[in-house]
């Protein structure tokens, strides 16, 4: 039997976590997702497009997975 997974990608911008990316806030986010059955698959540093203007801000792409069924 083949295990199947579903994936979720969260985009986290610096400004959404209080200026600098806070370890405490990231830990809370991951624990909240884990409580819903999601497991961390990868964290990637990236430039995330801001709401205003063409520039971006530093951010993270957080990839989560959980078994289907």
N, C-alpha and C positions, 0 to 999 in steps of 0.2 A: 504494500500500500504506500503510495506516494504522499508525503506530507505537503500540504498546501499552506501558503502564507499570504497575508495581506500586508500592505505597506502604507506608511503615512510619512509625509515629509513636512516638517515644520520649519518655517523661515523666521528666524529670530534676529531682530535688528537691535543695535546698541541702544537706541533711544527708547525702545520698548522695555528695556530692563534697567533703566535708571542710569543712563550715561555709559558707564563701563559695564561689560558683561559680568554680572555678579555670580560668583560660584554658588552662593546660597540660593539665588533665584533660579539658576539653572538646575540645581539639585532638586528644588521643589517641583519644578516643571517635570523633570524626569520621574520623580516619585509619584506625581499625580498621574502621569501616563502609565506607569507600571501598575498602578492600582486598577487600571482599566484593561490590563493584560498586554500592554505594549512593552516590547523589549528594545533597548537601544541597539541599533545596527551600525550606525556611523555618525560622526559629527565632522562637518566640513566647514572650514573658514571660507567666507566668500564676501564679495561686495554685493550688498542688497540695495536695490533701487529705492531711493527715498520717495516720499509722497510729493515733494515739491522739487522741481528742477531736474536736470538731467543727471546729476551726480548721484553717487551711491554712498552708503555708509558701511562700515564693517559689520558683519553679522555672521550668523551660523545657519547652516542647513542641518537639521537633525532628522535622521532617517530612523524610523521605528518599524518593527515588524511584530506580528503575532500570528499564531496558527489560526487557520480558518476552520470553523466547525467545532 
